[in-house]
Amino acid sequence: MEKPICLTAKDAYDLMTLARSNNVFLMEGMWTRCFPAMKHIEQLIQSKEIGRIISIQGDFGWCTKDCDYPQDRIWNRESGGMILDIGMYMTHLGQVAFGSSKEPERIQAMGVTKHGVDHTVLGNIMYHNDNQNDTQNNNQKGFLQFYVTGDANTEERVVIQGTEGRIIIDPPAHVPSRISISKDLGRGENDVQVLNFDLPDDSYTTWNYPGSIGFTYQIQDVNDALHKGYKECPSYTHQDSLQVCTILDEILHQVHGSHNEDVEEQVAKESLN
């Protein structure tokens, strides 16, 4: 299914429960997680190539000035706004950096609305990110900071900062094909390696959006999962989707003041695993 998988975490949970009860495959279309560049970034982080992750910073924005009001979908008060449109592209990065098993400890969000929907939103999310092998520092934190906006076409660059260096995802970060790995040699001194992950050839056609040939990576991952008999895709699991939905719920609650009060309690009582 296209992202977001549902408009609320409760609806997503119900849909996943229905899929499992009927023994059918279900995946949210978070194609970014299927790109070879993103998978390589996850491997680099897991192998501590840049040390413990301190923070991720990113942006994603596209200009809505040509979106007619109230006809355009972006102004729909039930499903519009920038958080439900592109917020997941930023929020999932917490899973990339800190692991899908880490739940956010604190979420702070502020934003402005236009025509009744969220239009520019700033988000700060704090994770517990200690190194289990380091008994001297058992209270480390990690942070995800981002903004999404409908006021401008932003650069869309992501910086993942670690204690020993950083990974930069070149624009546009939601279709990653070029990353740089910068390892600290000293203050102001870095050893930089640039990696290119060329997209498949798409010279035979045209697309509405740049990089759309990257959907072939998601198709490959889904095909592989189906051949193995899986009911969810390892690249982006049900639990990944549910965690992002829950974060988006809270961000929308803080910006708009509406929230599904019972979703965290329900998810806590009935694990999907």
Secondary structure, DSSP 4 states (H G I P E B T S, - for coil): -PSSSSSSHHHHHHHHHHHHHTT-------GGGGSHHHHHHHHHHHTTTT-SEEEEEEEEE---TTS-TTTSGGG-TTT-SHIIIIIHHHHTHHHHHH-TTPPEEEEEEEEEEETTEEEEEEEEEEEE---TT-TT----EEEEEEEEESSS-----EEEEETTEEEEEPSSTTS--EEEEEEEEETTEEEEEEEE-PPPP-TT---SSTTGGGHHHHHHHHHHHHHTT-SSBTTB-HHHHHHHHHHHHHHHHHHHS---TTHHHHHHHS---
